[in-house]
Amino acid sequence: MNTRILFCIAAAVCAGVVSAAGRTTEAATLTKLPIIDGVINEGEWSEATHLTDFFDQAVGGKAADQTDAWIGVTEAGVYVAIHAHDSQPDKISARTVQRDGQFQGEDYAGVILDPMNRRAVEGNSQFFVNPLGTQWSNIAGGRIAKREWKGDWEGAASRVADGYIVELMIPWKLLSYPAGKKSNILFNIARLNNRTQTASYWSNPGNPFMADNHGTILDVQFPKRDLSEQIDLLGYFSPEYDRDSRPQTSFRTGFDLRYRPTETTTSVLSVSPDFRNIEGQVEGIGFTRTERRLADTRPFFVEGSRYFNLTDDEVGQMFYSRRIDDFDQGIKYFGNLDRRNSIGILATHEDGKRLDSVFRYNNQLGSRSNISVYSTYRDEPGRKSSVIGSSGTFAFGNTGLYYDLIQSDDAGMAGMASSAAVSYQLPNFFGIARATMLQPTFRARLGFVPEVDLRGGYVYGEYARALRKGGIRSYGMDFFAEDNERFDGNNGERQASLGGFVTWRNDWQLRMSAYTNRYETEESKELNFNIGYGVSNPLKNAYLSYSFGERAGDFTSFLAATGTYRLAKGVDFGFRHSVLNFQGFSDQTILTLGWEMDAEQALSARWVETDGDSNWYLAYRKAGGKGLEYFLIIGDPNSATTRDRVALKVVWAR
């Protein structure tokens, strides 16, 4: 729930666009610079434009707890002050102290910007600050977290009698901007009130969310480009001891070089990157017939990642970066060629093993319409594989049309995949119908395509509503039905589900669903129950889920208990235990302990036991500030069993 709300403010708003429906304001030029200290002193923001009347995005109308904001620009950047009024200031929530930590279960406020006014997902950046003054940002396109590389900005906050105050200064040089020109820029101010779970905006995107309704700052004069800021360097060195490796000791070093040839494009060269110390996502034990898709946090793939999203996952993810498990040299070029056109090019080479490459070109037809063409290629001994495709989205009011057309060639074996869909949305409702086809010979070696040899389609609908009064905070339901067959006419998969949820004002939530499925000749049906407490508080919550039914004539059940609890200031404990009962028992336990020592230092530990095999690790990190960053790991976070391993990693940037 909290993650979805963060997405509402931080990710969904990034699809924002300016139109006549959006609010506009003049560019007030500041001659007296405010001090970014979280305090609005008398007369400090007198030259800035005052913004009022914030709207509740979910239910419409003015937000119950209002916000005042001030906006001004200089040759260096944009200055923003936000006074978040709260009728119950003692219930304002703020816990995160480490920069770029996820603001789950917290209040925060900030600004959404795109100086290029590109009206596309890749163009918008978000900058938020919680009441403790902790900063979180998402730079357009994706950016490595190291501060010298990601770019620095100012943010501060303070609590006041009727809420809290946030002040921000965002330098233009962090963003793509039309150097030396005068231009309108995409702009909005957003706030999350955790107590009421209300996302409010100065320029209301509405419900359903319509990106056209974002705001605009008119006629901003941008400075000329500083050519000295074109090149950035990020390097590391890492000594390691691993008793189970040969040799037992090793020393690795490498670097990433970033060059920005224009205001809107970036190139990155990576030599001998270090992928071994990345803490992988733990794969669960819940029943699945196909491979699970896991997140990828490796820096080379994070940088500019949005420019390499080839498809919307309905026929699979055509580029799944985990397919490139390692490489020796890599290069990528990405960015916006102009306000409408963007490009992403990536190539990696592992000496003596393989060459991988990815290409994507996207044309933004309008605020919610685009067409892209893309390709992937893998060359390894004895096999060459390629994919070429096109995807598109076309929005007309509340209606959306979508398509995917993809051709693969795997060692001379050709295959095709395609999909077409239509969606419709109203306040609190979204529905979609899609037809999909994947030939038996379709292969995407760099993609995540769980299953092929299918043709058919599905329908899906959901209704969800937020309430601002009464004991219930929100409720909703969803329906899904799918029918696919194999190309030989036999049944592929036929399934249907119906579910619903209710969240109470006291932070309890109940979810229930019923599911029936026929996979080829195997039939199954299940009932699912999930009850949770503290759904808006990531540091004090508990969930219990249970599903049971029948699969292939055998009884099956899945039980999972999870929870997190803050033991002391900055010390958090997490627990998950799950048991799968299907033709035998499988169980998994995950225990985590984390200590945020200060804004830059943290200790973390994780212990995982799966079916009798266990693994633990202990890690220390000092990161988030400027200068050297240190990472020390005892054990191997990605191993199935405990390893006698110690690794140190030191990261630097300029």
C-alpha positions in Angstrom: 0.0 0.0 0.0 2.7 2.5 1.0 4.8 1.6 -2.1 1.8 2.2 -4.3 1.2 5.6 -2.8 4.9 6.5 -3.2 4.5 5.4 -6.8 1.5 7.7 -7.1 3.5 10.8 -6.2 6.9 9.8 -7.5 6.4 7.6 -10.5 2.9 8.2 -11.9 3.5 12.0 -11.8 6.6 11.4 -13.9 4.2 10.7 -16.8 3.1 14.3 -16.6 2.5 16.7 -19.4 1.5 20.4 -19.7 -1.7 21.3 -21.5 -4.3 24.1 -21.3 -6.0 22.2 -18.6 -3.0 22.4 -16.3 -2.4 25.4 -14.0 0.3 27.9 -15.1 2.4 30.5 -13.2 4.9 33.1 -14.2 8.6 32.7 -13.7 9.4 34.9 -10.8 13.1 35.8 -11.0 14.7 36.1 -7.6 17.4 38.7 -6.8 17.5 37.9 -3.1 18.3 34.2 -2.6 16.4 32.4 0.2 18.5 30.3 2.6 17.6 26.6 2.3 17.3 25.8 6.0 13.6 24.7 6.3 12.6 28.0 7.9 10.5 30.6 6.1 11.8 33.9 7.5 9.8 37.1 7.1 10.2 38.6 3.6 12.5 35.7 2.5 10.2 34.5 -0.2 8.5 37.9 -1.0 9.9 37.9 -4.6 8.6 34.4 -5.3 5.2 33.4 -6.8 2.8 32.3 -4.1 0.8 29.1 -5.0 -2.3 28.0 -3.1 -5.4 25.7 -3.4 -4.0 22.2 -3.5 -6.3 19.4 -4.8 -6.9 15.8 -3.5 -6.1 13.7 -6.5 -8.1 10.6 -5.4 -11.5 12.1 -4.5 -11.3 15.5 -6.2 -11.9 18.9 -4.7 -9.5 20.8 -2.5 -7.5 18.8 0.0 -8.7 18.9 3.6 -5.2 19.8 4.8 -4.0 22.6 2.5 -0.6 23.6 1.4 1.1 26.9 0.6 4.0 27.0 -1.8 6.4 29.6 -3.2 8.4 29.2 -6.5 11.2 31.3 -7.9 14.0 30.9 -10.5 17.5 32.1 -10.9 20.3 31.5 -13.4 21.4 28.7 -11.2 18.2 26.8 -10.7 14.7 26.7 -9.2 13.8 27.6 -5.6 10.8 26.1 -3.8 9.3 26.6 -0.4 6.3 24.4 0.8 4.3 24.9 4.0 2.3 21.7 4.6 -0.5 22.5 7.0 -1.8 19.6 9.1 -4.9 19.7 11.4 -3.2 16.9 13.5 0.5 17.9 13.5 1.3 15.5 16.3 0.6 12.6 13.9 3.0 13.7 11.2 5.2 10.7 10.4 8.9 11.0 9.5 11.5 8.2 10.1 14.0 8.0 7.2 17.3 9.6 7.8 19.4 8.3 4.9 19.4 10.1 1.6 17.3 8.4 -1.1 15.8 6.0 1.3 12.2 5.1 0.4 9.6 7.3 2.1 7.2 4.5 3.0 4.7 5.3 5.7 5.9 8.9 6.0 4.8 12.5 5.1 6.8 14.2 2.4 6.5 17.0 -0.1 8.4 18.2 -3.1 8.5 19.2 -6.7 8.3 17.6 -10.2 10.3 19.2 -13.0 11.2 18.9 -16.6 13.0 21.9 -18.0 12.8 20.5 -21.5 9.0 20.3 -21.3 9.1 17.0 -23.2 5.8 15.6 -22.0 7.2 12.1 -21.7 7.9 9.6 -18.9 11.7 9.8 -19.5 11.7 13.6 -19.1 10.4 14.3 -15.6 12.5 14.4 -12.3 11.1 14.3 -8.8 12.6 15.9 -5.6 11.0 15.2 -2.2 11.9 16.0 1.4 10.4 14.5 4.5 9.8 16.5 7.8 13.2 15.4 9.1 14.9 17.1 6.1 15.9 13.8 4.4 16.1 14.1 0.6 14.9 11.7 -2.0 15.2 12.2 -5.8 14.5 10.4 -9.0 16.4 12.0 -11.9 14.9 11.6 -15.3 15.9 8.4 -17.1 17.5 6.7 -14.1 20.7 7.7 -12.3 23.4 6.0 -10.2 23.1 6.9 -6.6 26.7 8.2 -5.9 26.1 11.9 -5.1 28.9 13.3 -7.3 27.5 11.3 -10.2 23.8 11.7 -9.6 24.2 15.4 -8.8 23.6 17.4 -5.7 20.6 19.6 -4.7 19.6 21.3 -1.5 16.7 20.3 0.7 15.8 21.1 4.3 12.7 20.9 6.6 11.4 21.8 10.0 8.3 21.1 12.1 6.1 24.0 12.9 2.9 24.4 15.1 0.5 23.6 12.2 2.5 21.1 10.1 6.0 21.3 8.6 8.0 23.4 6.1 10.2 22.1 3.2 12.6 24.3 1.3 14.4 23.1 -1.9 16.9 24.4 -4.4 17.3 22.3 -7.6 20.2 23.4 -9.9 19.5 23.4 -13.6 22.8 21.5 -14.2 21.3 18.4 -12.6 18.7 18.2 -15.4 18.5 18.4 -19.2 17.7 22.0 -20.1 17.6 24.2 -23.2 20.8 26.1 -22.6 20.7 29.8 -23.4 17.1 29.8 -24.3 13.8 31.0 -22.9 11.2 28.2 -22.5 8.2 26.9 -20.6 8.9 24.1 -18.2 6.8 21.3 -16.8 6.2 21.9 -13.1 4.1 20.6 -10.2 4.2 20.4 -6.5 3.1 17.2 -4.7 2.5 16.3 -1.1 1.7 13.0 0.7 -0.2 13.2 4.0 0.4 9.7 5.5 -2.2 10.0 8.2 -5.0 10.4 5.7 -3.2 8.7 2.8 -3.9 11.7 0.7 -1.8 12.7 -2.3 -2.4 16.4 -3.1 -1.1 18.5 -6.0 -1.0 22.2 -6.9 -2.0 21.2 -10.5 -4.4 18.3 -10.0 -3.8 15.3 -12.4 -7.3 14.1 -11.6 -9.0 10.8 -11.1 -8.4 8.9 -13.4 -4.9 10.2 -13.5 -4.5 12.4 -16.6 -0.9 13.5 -17.1 -2.1 16.4 -19.3 -3.1 18.3 -16.2 0.4 19.0 -14.8 1.4 22.6 -14.4 3.7 25.0 -16.3 6.1 27.7 -15.4 6.1 30.2 -18.2 9.1 31.9 -19.9 12.1 30.7 -17.9 15.4 32.0 -19.1 18.1 29.3 -18.9 21.8 29.9 -18.6 24.4 28.9 -21.2 25.9 25.5 -20.9 29.0 24.9 -18.8 31.2 22.7 -20.9 33.4 21.9 -17.9 30.6 19.7 -16.5 30.4 17.3 -19.4 32.6 14.4 -18.0 32.1 12.4 -14.8 34.2 9.5 -13.5 33.1 6.7 -11.1 35.6 4.1 -10.0 36.0 1.3 -7.5 38.5 -1.2 -6.1 37.6 -4.4 -4.3 39.9 -6.9 -2.5 38.2 -10.2 -1.6 38.9 -13.4 0.3 36.7 -16.5 -0.5 37.7 -19.8 0.9 35.6 -21.7 -1.7 37.0 -19.9 -4.7 40.1 -20.6 -6.7 42.2 -18.6 -6.2 41.0 -17.7 -2.7 42.1 -14.1 -2.9 41.4 -11.6 -5.6 41.6 -7.9 -6.4 39.2 -6.2 -8.8 39.1 -2.6 -10.0 37.2 -0.8 -12.7 35.5 2.4 -13.6 32.6 4.1 -15.3 33.1 7.2 -17.5 30.1 9.4 -18.3 30.2 12.0 -21.0 27.2 14.3 -21.8 27.6 15.5 -25.4 24.4 17.6 -25.4 22.0 18.9 -22.8 19.7 16.0 -23.3 21.9 12.9 -24.1 24.4 10.9 -22.1 27.0 8.2 -22.9 28.5 5.8 -20.4 31.6 3.6 -20.7 32.0 0.8 -18.2 35.3 -1.2 -17.9 35.5 -4.2 -15.5 32.4 -3.4 -13.5 31.8 -5.1 -10.2 28.6 -7.1 -10.1 29.6 -9.5 -7.3 28.8 -7.4 -4.2 25.3 -6.5 -5.2 22.7 -7.9 -2.8 20.3 -9.9 -4.8 16.6 -10.1 -4.2 15.7 -13.3 -2.4 13.6 -15.7 -4.6 10.5 -16.9 -2.8 9.1 -20.4 -2.7 5.5 -19.7 -3.7 4.3 -22.1 -6.5 5.1 -20.9 -10.1 5.4 -22.8 -13.4 7.8 -20.3 -14.8 10.9 -18.3 -13.9 10.5 -15.5 -11.4 11.5 -12.0 -12.5 13.8 -10.2 -10.0 14.9 -6.6 -9.7 18.3 -5.4 -10.9 20.2 -2.7 -9.0 23.6 -2.9 -10.8 24.8 0.7 -11.5 25.5 0.2 -15.2 21.9 -0.9 -15.8 20.3 1.6 -13.5 21.9 4.6 -15.3 19.4 5.6 -18.0 17.3 2.5 -17.4 14.0 4.1 -18.6 15.3 4.5 -22.1 15.6 0.7 -22.3 12.1 -0.3 -21.4 11.2 -2.0 -24.6 7.8 -3.4 -24.0 4.9 -3.1 -21.4 5.4 -6.8 -20.3 2.2 -8.1 -21.9 4.2 -10.3 -24.3 7.2 -10.4 -21.9 10.0 -8.0 -21.1 12.1 -7.9 -24.3 15.2 -6.6 -22.4 15.8 -8.2 -19.0 19.2 -6.9 -17.8 19.8 -9.9 -15.6 20.3 -12.0 -18.8 23.7 -10.1 -18.9 25.2 -11.7 -15.8 28.6 -10.2 -16.3 30.8 -8.4 -18.9 34.2 -6.9 -19.3 33.4 -3.8 -21.3 30.1 -2.0 -21.8 28.9 1.2 -23.4 25.6 2.9 -23.6 24.2 6.1 -25.1 20.7 7.4 -24.3 18.6 10.5 -24.0 16.2 12.8 -25.8 17.1 13.9 -29.3 14.5 16.6 -29.0 11.2 17.1 -27.2 9.5 14.3 -29.0 12.3 11.7 -29.9 14.4 9.7 -27.6 17.0 6.9 -28.1 18.8 4.2 -26.1 21.8 2.2 -27.3 23.6 -0.4 -25.2 26.4 -2.9 -25.9 28.4 -5.2 -23.6 31.2 -7.6 -24.3 32.5 -10.5 -22.2 35.9 -11.5 -23.4 35.8 -14.8 -25.3 32.1 -15.5 -24.4 29.5 -13.1 -25.9 28.5 -9.8 -27.3 25.1 -8.3 -26.3 23.4 -5.2 -27.6 20.1 -3.3 -27.2 18.5 -0.5 -29.2 15.4 1.5 -28.7 14.0 4.6 -30.5 10.8 6.3 -29.2 8.6 9.0 -30.7 6.3 10.8 -28.3 3.2 11.6 -30.3 1.4 13.3 -27.5 1.1 13.4 -23.7 0.0 9.8 -23.5 0.7 8.4 -27.0 4.0 7.1 -28.3 5.5 4.6 -30.8 8.8 2.9 -30.3 11.0 0.5 -32.3 13.6 -1.7 -30.7 16.0 -4.6 -31.2 18.2 -6.9 -29.1 21.1 -9.0 -30.3 23.3 -11.7 -28.7 26.3 -13.3 -30.3 27.9 -16.2 -28.5 29.9 -19.2 -29.7 27.6 -21.4 -31.8 24.5 -19.2 -31.6 23.3 -15.8 -32.8 20.0 -14.5 -31.6 18.1 -11.3 -32.3 14.7 -9.6 -31.7 13.2 -6.7 -33.6 9.9 -5.1 -32.7 7.6 -2.1 -32.4 5.2 -1.1 -29.6 2.7 1.7 -29.4 0.2 3.5 -27.1 -2.5 5.8 -28.3 -4.7 7.6 -25.8 -8.0 9.4 -26.6 -9.7 10.8 -23.6 -10.5 7.9 -21.3 -9.7 5.3 -24.0 -6.3 3.7 -24.7 -5.1 1.5 -27.6 -2.0 -0.6 -27.5 0.0 -2.9 -29.8 3.2 -5.0 -29.9 4.7 -6.6 -33.0 7.9 -8.6 -32.5 10.0 -10.9 -34.7 12.8 -13.1 -33.3 15.6 -15.1 -35.0 17.4 -17.6 -32.8 20.1 -19.5 -34.6 18.1 -19.3 -37.9 14.8 -20.3 -36.2 12.2 -17.5 -36.8 9.3 -16.7 -34.4 6.7 -14.0 -33.9 4.9 -12.4 -31.0 2.1 -9.8 -31.0 -0.6 -8.2 -28.9 -3.4 -5.7 -29.2 -5.4 -4.1 -26.5 -8.0 -1.5 -25.7 -8.5 0.1 -22.2 -11.1 2.4 -20.7 -11.0 4.3 -17.4 -13.4 6.3 -15.3 -13.1 7.7 -11.8 -12.0 4.8 -9.6 -12.3 2.3 -12.5 -9.9 0.8 -15.0 -10.7 -2.0 -17.6 -8.7 -3.6 -20.4 -9.1 -6.3 -23.0 -6.1 -7.8 -24.7 -5.3 -10.4 -27.4 -1.9 -12.0 -27.4 0.0 -14.4 -29.7 3.5 -16.0 -29.1 4.6 -18.6 -31.6 6.2 -21.8 -30.4 9.5 -20.8 -32.1 9.6 -17.3 -30.5 12.8 -16.8 -28.5 14.1 -13.6 -26.8 17.5 -14.5 -25.3 17.9 -11.1 -23.7 14.3 -10.9 -22.6 12.0 -12.3 -19.9 9.3 -14.3 -21.7 7.9 -16.8 -19.2 6.0 -18.8 -21.8 5.5 -19.2 -25.6 3.3 -21.3 -27.8 0.2 -19.4 -26.8 -2.6 -17.5 -28.5 -5.7 -16.0 -26.9 -6.4 -13.1 -24.7 -7.7 -11.8 -21.4 -10.0 -9.2 -19.8 -9.3 -7.4 -16.6 -11.2 -4.8 -14.6 -10.7 -3.1 -11.2 -12.6 -0.7 -9.1 -11.0 1.1 -6.2 -12.2 4.0 -4.1 -10.6 6.1 -1.4 -12.8 7.6 1.4 -12.0 10.6 3.5 -14.6 10.1 6.2 -15.8 7.1 8.2 -14.2 4.0 9.5 -13.2 2.7 6.1 -10.2 4.3 4.3 -10.4 2.5 1.0 -12.0 -0.5 -0.7 -12.0 -2.1 -4.1 -12.4 -5.3 -6.2 -10.9 -6.8 -9.4 -11.7 -9.4 -12.0 -9.5 -11.3 -14.4 -10.3 -13.9 -17.0 -7.9 -15.4 -19.5 -8.2 -18.0 -22.3 -5.1 -19.2 -24.2 -4.6 -22.2 -26.4 -1.5 -23.9 -28.0 -0.9 -23.6 -31.7 -1.8 -27.2 -32.1 -5.3 -26.4 -30.8 -4.8 -27.9 -27.3 -5.6 -26.0 -24.2 -2.8 -23.7 -23.0 -4.1 -21.9 -20.0 -7.7 -20.9 -19.0 -8.1 -19.1 -15.7 -10.3 -16.6 -13.9 -10.1 -14.8 -10.6 -12.2 -12.5 -8.5 -10.9 -10.5 -5.5 -11.4 -7.6 -3.3 -9.9 -5.6 -0.4 -10.9 -3.2 2.3 -8.6 -1.0 4.4 -9.9 0.5 7.6 -8.9 3.8 9.1 -7.2 2.0 12.0 -4.6 0.6 9.5 -6.0 -2.9 9.2 -6.5 -4.4 5.8 -8.3 -7.6 4.5 -7.8 -9.0 1.0 -9.6 -12.0 -0.4 -9.7 -13.7 -3.8 -10.9 -16.8 -5.5 -9.0 -18.4 -8.4 -9.6 -21.2 -10.9 -7.2 -22.4 -13.5 -6.8 -25.1 -16.1 -3.2 -25.3 -17.4 -3.1 -27.8 -20.3 -4.9 -30.8 -18.7 -4.1 -29.8 -15.1 -6.9 -28.2 -13.2 -6.6 -26.1 -10.0 -8.6 -23.8 -7.8 -7.7 -21.8 -4.8 -9.0 -19.4 -2.2 -6.7 -16.7 -0.8 -6.9 -14.6 2.4 -4.5 -11.9 3.5 -4.9 -9.8 6.7 -2.5 -7.1 7.7 -2.0 -4.5 10.4 0.0 -1.3 10.0 -0.3 -1.3 6.2 0.8 2.4 6.2 3.6 1.9 8.6 6.7 0.1 7.2 8.3 -0.1 10.6 5.5 -1.6 12.7 3.4 -4.1 10.7 2.4 -7.7 10.4 0.7 -9.7 7.6 -0.7 -13.2 7.5 -1.7 -14.8 4.2 -3.1 -18.2 3.5 -4.3 -19.8 0.4 -5.6 -23.4 -0.1 -7.2 -25.4 -2.8 -6.6 -28.3 -5.2 -4.0 -28.7 -8.0 -4.0 -31.7 -10.3 -6.1 -33.6 -7.8 -3.9 -33.0 -4.9 -4.5 -30.6 -1.9 -2.3 -27.5 -1.9 -1.8 -24.7 0.5 0.6 -21.7 1.0 1.0 -19.9 4.3 3.2 -16.8 4.8 3.7 -14.6 7.9 5.7 -11.4 7.5 6.4 -8.4 9.6 8.7 -5.5 10.5 9.3 -3.8 13.8 11.5 -0.9 14.9 13.4 -2.1 17.9 15.1 1.2 18.7 15.9 4.4 16.9 17.3 3.4 13.6 17.2 -0.4 14.4 14.7 -2.4 12.4 13.9 -6.1 12.4 12.1 -8.0 9.6 10.7 -11.4 9.5 9.1 -13.7 6.8 8.3 -17.3 7.1 6.4 -19.3 4.3 5.4 -22.9 3.9 4.3 -24.4 0.6 2.4 -27.7 0.8 2.1 -29.4 -2.6 3.1 -33.0 -3.2 5.4 -32.4 -0.2 6.5 -29.5 2.0 8.8 -26.7 1.3 9.6 -23.9 3.7 11.6 -20.7 3.8 12.5 -18.3 6.6 14.1 -14.8 6.1 15.3 -12.7 9.0 16.7 -9.2 8.5 18.3 -6.7 10.9 19.3 -3.2 10.0 20.8 -0.3 11.9 20.8 3.2 10.3 23.7 4.5 12.4 23.5 8.0 10.9 22.7 9.7 7.6 25.5 7.8 5.8 26.4 4.7 7.9 24.4 1.5 8.2 24.8 -2.1 9.4 22.6 -4.8 7.9 22.4 -8.6 8.3 20.2 -11.2 6.6 19.7 -14.9 7.3 17.8 -17.1 4.9 16.9 -20.8 5.3 15.2 -22.6 2.5 14.4 -26.3 2.8 17.3 -26.9 5.3 19.9 -24.9 3.4 20.9 -21.6 5.1 22.9 -18.6 4.3 23.7 -15.4 6.3 25.7 -12.3 5.7 26.7 -9.1 7.5 27.3 -5.8 5.7 28.5 -2.4 6.6 28.2 0.6 4.3 29.2 4.2 4.5 27.5 5.9 1.5 25.2 8.7 0.5 27.6 11.6 1.0 30.5 13.0 -1.0 33.9 11.5 -1.1 34.8 7.8 -0.7 32.1 5.3 -0.1 32.9 2.0 1.7 31.1 -1.4 1.6 32.2 -4.3 3.6 30.5 -7.7 3.3 31.1 -10.8 5.4 29.5 -13.7 3.6 27.8 -13.8 0.2 24.3 -12.2 0.0 23.6 -14.1 -3.3 24.6 -17.6 -2.2 22.2 -20.4 -1.3 24.4 -21.5 1.5 26.8 -19.7 3.9 30.3 -18.9 2.4 33.5 -18.0 4.2 34.0 -14.8 2.3 35.0 -11.2 3.1 34.9 -8.5 0.5 35.6 -4.8 0.7 34.6 -2.3 -1.9 35.6 1.3 -2.1 33.8 3.7 -4.5 35.0 7.1 -5.6 33.7 9.7 -8.1 34.5 13.1 -9.5 
